[in-house]
Amino acid sequence: MTEIESAKARAEASFKRKEEQAREGAKAWTEYQEQGRAEAEKTERLRALRLAKEAVEARGVDEKDAPAAERKRLRRSAQR
């Protein structure tokens, strides 16, 4: 192999490594963003449950006296 061919092979290998790193980086960034969205959705859901529970407690209403939908949400949140 001549010096030019050797240099060309090294350059191609370097280029392929950089392309692979770019693909992996894009994939990792996408996964990171998806995890962030999932965490934000979970946080919002938990916040809504907490606020609903606090609203029921603030009214001084026992869980048994709360409307059926609120009771159902309260039971679900207690199980988690």
N, C-alpha and C positions, 0 to 999 in steps of 0.2 A: 504494500500500500504506500502510495506516495504521500509526501507531506501535505499536499493540498487535499487529497482524499481523506487523510486523517483529520485535518482541521474541519473539513466539511462534516464528517461523521460526528465529531465532538460538538459542533454547532447544532446539528440536527438533534442530538441527544439532549443538549441543553434546552433547545426549543421545546421538545416533547415534555421534558420535566416541568418547564414553566407553564405549558398548556395544562398539564395534569394538575398542577398546583392551583391554577386559576379555576378549573372546574371544581376541585375539592373546596376551594374557598367560597365559590358561589353556592355550592350545596350546603356548606356549613352555615353560611349567612341566612339562607332560606330556612334551615332548621331552627336557627336562633330566633328568627322573626316569628315562626310558627309557635315556638315555645312561649315567646313573649305574649302573643295574642291569646294563647290558651290560658296562660297565667292571669292575664287581665280579665278574661271571661269568668274564670273561676273566682277571682277576687270580687268581681261585680256580683256574681250569684251569691257568694257568701255574705257580702255586705247587705244585699237585699234581704236575705234570711235573717241576719242579725237585726236589721232595722224593723222588720216585721215582728220579730220576737220582742224587741224593746217596746214597740208600739202597744202590743198586747199587754205587756207587763206594766207600762205606764198608765194604761186605762184601769189597771187593777183587776183585770179580768182573768179568772182562772182559765187554764188551758181547756178545760171541759166546757166552759161557757163561750169560747171563741167560735167564730163561724167555722164550718166544716173545712173550707179551703185552708184557713189559717192553721187549724189543728193538724191537717195533713202535712203542711209545710213544717210545722213545729216538730212533728214526729220524725219526719225525714231528717231534719237538721240534728235532732238528738241522736239519731242512729249513726250519723257520720262522724 
